[in-house]
Amino acid sequence: MKKMMVTKRSPNFREAVSIQTVPVPTPSDRELLIRNRYVGINASDINYSAGRYDPSVTPPFPVGFEGVGDVVALGLSASSQFAVGDTVAYFNDGAFAEYTLVSAKKVIPLKEPQPEALAVLVSGATASIALQRLGEMKKGETVLVTAAAGGTGHFAVQFAKMAGCHVVGTCSSREKVDFLKSIGCDRPINYKEEDLAATLRKEYPNGVDVVYESVGGAVFDLAINNLAQHGRLLVIGFISGYQSESGLQPVRGATLPVKLLQKSASIRGFFLPHFLSEYSECVQKTMEMQMQGKLLCAIDDGQMDEEGRFVGLESVYRAIDYMYAGKNQGKVVVEV
Ligand SMILES: NC(=O)c1ccc[n+]([C@@H]2O[C@H](COP(=O)([O-])OP(=O)(O)OC[C@H]3O[C@@H](n4cnc5c(N)ncnc54)[C@H](OP(=O)(O)O)[C@@H]3O)[C@@H](O)[C@H]2O)c1
């Protein structure tokens, strides 16, 4: 089978990762062998290939966070819950492969092998848990979502709307503005055409109550400057730095204490693996909302890309470039 492996740590995914041919593995007692149909692309795939998740791990190591596929073999204990032919979704390392071994307790049964499930596993769960647990959103508050048209951003927009908030979302194109309007974003801001800082100052003079912030650097700084009294800024990520050697763009740290104190505001970090106790329930609920038509799980399979849909493991490289070029709307998915 084909499997993507990090052979050299680097945030440049093409340099870090190669496709290897290896034997199909055998599941142990509690494991399932899953033939991947779809795998999800995450901004952090390049943090992972750079070894930033666990600097002690040395290459070669597998990559890819999430997949949807069919059970093709399983261990004896796992067979009390699953059978060959079942369709499942999972959040586990090593998804960028034709087959992946996953512990039975980490997989979620699905009725259909639908790529929409992939959008929920990391992107949807992050938006749901972060906004609920750390956002403390109240009806009538203003929520700013950065990278709002992306995988996790488009969920954050919808969850904030469901909580009765006024939602502002940043994005980089007119098509994304239309997409954001279609999912209920009250004020999409295309930062390529409008000055983000000036627009926020002018239209939200009292500041925003919650920021779902995933860009970092200068965007983080201006979000801090535009927090309302008692505002909460959720650090979801800092994608603007991921392609650099350090992984970070500088922020104005020296003035942070005074800015937070003056507004009784706070900054709250969020990392999905720290919230696994509520993960399964959140994923089940979010998938139900999607099936009932209450939530849009937007999938971007590259069909608007000039080279066409992302099909085959080798198109993971292209899908990551596409995301970092800011072209995606919704969750980027590759059909294996
Ligand atoms: N903390 C957690 O547990 C967790 C979990 C999932 C995701 N995240 C974070 O959420 C963020 C979004 O991740 P995602 O996987 O859902 O990706 P995504 O939002 O689907 O795609 C990334 C988007 O970010 C913007 N972007 C891309 N490169 C950029 C750059 N160099 N500078 C500024 N903006 C850039 C682009 O949107 P525009 O062109 O429209 O700006 C792009 O479409 C990342 O920071 C990621 O690390 C965190």
The ligand as a Tripos MOL2 file, in Angstrom:
@<TRIPOS>MOLECULE
LIG
   48    52     1     0     0
SMALL
NO_CHARGES

@<TRIPOS>ATOM
      1 N1         -6.3790   24.6280   18.1870 N.am      1 LIG1
      2 C1         -6.8580   23.5560   17.5670 C.2       1 LIG1
      3 O1         -7.0820   22.5150   18.1810 O.2       1 LIG1
      4 C2         -7.1350   23.6710   16.0880 C.ar      1 LIG1
      5 C3         -7.8590   22.6930   15.4090 C.ar      1 LIG1
      6 C4         -8.1340   22.8950   14.0480 C.ar      1 LIG1
      7 C5         -7.6540   24.0290   13.3860 C.ar      1 LIG1
      8 N2         -6.9220   24.9210   14.1040 N.ar      1 LIG1
      9 C6         -6.3930   26.1490   13.4660 C.3       1 LIG1
     10 O2         -7.4070   26.7880   12.7230 O.3       1 LIG1
     11 C7         -6.8080   27.5080   11.6520 C.3       1 LIG1
     12 C8         -7.5000   27.1330   10.3570 C.3       1 LIG1
     13 O3         -7.1780   25.7830   10.0860 O.3       1 LIG1
     14 P1         -8.0010   24.9510    8.9960 P.3       1 LIG1
     15 O4         -7.3320   23.6340    8.9240 O.co2     1 LIG1
     16 O5         -9.4480   25.0350    9.2850 O.co2     1 LIG1
     17 O6         -7.6370   25.7530    7.6520 O.3       1 LIG1
     18 P2         -8.6180   26.5780    6.7100 P.3       1 LIG1
     19 O7         -9.1960   27.6960    7.4980 O.co2     1 LIG1
     20 O8         -9.5020   25.6680    5.9500 O.co2     1 LIG1
     21 O9         -7.5950   27.1640    5.6370 O.3       1 LIG1
     22 C9         -6.7250   28.1380    5.9590 C.3       1 LIG1
     23 C10        -7.2590   29.5560    5.6000 C.3       1 LIG1
     24 O10        -6.4410   30.4780    6.3080 O.3       1 LIG1
     25 C11        -6.1400   31.5630    5.4790 C.3       1 LIG1
     26 N3         -4.6710   31.5350    5.2340 N.ar      1 LIG1
     27 C12        -3.9430   30.6340    4.5750 C.ar      1 LIG1
     28 N4         -2.6270   30.9410    4.6010 N.ar      1 LIG1
     29 C13        -2.5520   32.0600    5.2830 C.ar      1 LIG1
     30 C14        -1.4690   32.8750    5.6330 C.ar      1 LIG1
     31 N5         -0.2210   32.5640    5.2950 N.pl3     1 LIG1
     32 N6         -1.7350   33.9780    6.3250 N.ar      1 LIG1
     33 C15        -3.0000   34.3060    6.6620 C.ar      1 LIG1
     34 N7         -4.0830   33.5290    6.3740 N.ar      1 LIG1
     35 C16        -3.8500   32.4260    5.6870 C.ar      1 LIG1
     36 C17        -6.8740   31.3990    4.1740 C.3       1 LIG1
     37 O11        -8.1430   32.0790    4.2610 O.3       1 LIG1
     38 P3         -8.3070   33.5830    3.6830 P.3       1 LIG1
     39 O12        -7.4600   33.6310    2.4370 O.co2     1 LIG1
     40 O13        -9.7630   33.7200    3.3850 O.co2     1 LIG1
     41 O14        -7.8150   34.4910    4.7640 O.co2     1 LIG1
     42 C18        -7.1100   29.8880    4.1240 C.3       1 LIG1
     43 O15        -8.2140   29.5650    3.3420 O.3       1 LIG1
     44 C19        -5.3200   27.2130   11.7010 C.3       1 LIG1
     45 O16        -4.6570   28.2360   12.4140 O.3       1 LIG1
     46 C20        -5.2630   25.9260   12.4850 C.3       1 LIG1
     47 O17        -4.0500   25.6910   13.1070 O.3       1 LIG1
     48 C21        -6.6510   24.7610   15.4080 C.ar      1 LIG1
@<TRIPOS>BOND
     1     1     2 1
     2     2     3 2
     3     2     4 1
     4     4     5 ar
     5     4    48 ar
     6     5     6 ar
     7     6     7 ar
     8     7     8 ar
     9     8     9 1
    10     8    48 ar
    11     9    10 1
    12     9    46 1
    13    10    11 1
    14    11    12 1
    15    11    44 1
    16    12    13 1
    17    13    14 1
    18    14    15 2
    19    14    16 1
    20    14    17 1
    21    17    18 1
    22    18    19 2
    23    18    20 1
    24    18    21 1
    25    21    22 1
    26    22    23 1
    27    23    24 1
    28    23    42 1
    29    24    25 1
    30    25    26 1
    31    25    36 1
    32    26    27 ar
    33    26    35 ar
    34    27    28 ar
    35    28    29 ar
    36    29    30 ar
    37    29    35 ar
    38    30    31 1
    39    30    32 ar
    40    32    33 ar
    41    33    34 ar
    42    34    35 ar
    43    36    37 1
    44    36    42 1
    45    37    38 1
    46    38    39 2
    47    38    40 1
    48    38    41 1
    49    42    43 1
    50    44    45 1
    51    44    46 1
    52    46    47 1
@<TRIPOS>SUBSTRUCTURE
     1 LIG1         1 GROUP 0 **** ****
